[in-house]
Amino acid sequence: MQSVEQIAHAIVVREGGYVNDPDDPGGATKYGVTIGTMRRLGLDKTGDGRVTTSDVKALTREDAVSIFVDHYFHRPRISQLPELLQASVFDMNVNAGANAVKILQRLVAAMGFPAVADGVIGPKTIAAVNAAAQAAPDHIADAYGIARRNYYFRLADRRAASRKYARTRAGGKGGWIRRAEEFISPRYHMTDSEFRQRVSAWA
């Protein structure tokens, strides 16, 4: 089992460096930390009393790891989920916020364990997820990863500007899909033909 710090370092690598993509609702981002998050935390790296893109550019890898561990793992109580789910839910929480938990809550509810998709990990969600993990220990991590992948597909179905994150210019799997499949057993990865069929309706 990797430590939470090791998982956070892997997220930083996965997220990459500074970007300010107009199609990304998160705005200026570095190592997966958005300008909105930095403003919320009051992280003024340049010391000028404002949090701007200059502060995002000044963010270090260690800053990002610290933010992720404190605010995306411990604070939302991902640390209280079963270990076999922690890395994937943590990674998704950095990437998609409360939707990471909502996906998990919907999954365990569909498995018959009571959970409300409110995006908050409370005692009832913890109990439901633990019960689901005990009932299907060999499958729940893959099921969550597949649910993540489906979430990305649905986003791209609804928003054409987001399709570049799910499909490369060459027509193969984009970053979102590859990211989800890092947490899915290879036997459940989509083949190239399956992927192309899934996105064939996109312009």
Secondary structure as GFF3:
##gff-version 3
##sequence-region A 1 203
A	DSSP	alpha_helix	4	15	.	.	.	ID=ss1
A	DSSP	beta_strand	29	30	.	.	.	ID=ss2
A	DSSP	beta_strand	33	34	.	.	.	ID=ss3
A	DSSP	alpha_helix	35	41	.	.	.	ID=ss4
A	DSSP	alpha_helix	53	58	.	.	.	ID=ss5
A	DSSP	alpha_helix	61	67	.	.	.	ID=ss6
A	DSSP	pi_helix	68	74	.	.	.	ID=ss7
A	DSSP	three_ten_helix	78	80	.	.	.	ID=ss8
A	DSSP	alpha_helix	83	96	.	.	.	ID=ss9
A	DSSP	alpha_helix	99	110	.	.	.	ID=ss10
A	DSSP	alpha_helix	123	135	.	.	.	ID=ss11
A	DSSP	alpha_helix	140	158	.	.	.	ID=ss12
A	DSSP	three_ten_helix	160	162	.	.	.	ID=ss13
A	DSSP	alpha_helix	163	166	.	.	.	ID=ss14
A	DSSP	alpha_helix	175	181	.	.	.	ID=ss15
A	DSSP	three_ten_helix	186	188	.	.	.	ID=ss16
A	DSSP	alpha_helix	192	198	.	.	.	ID=ss17
###
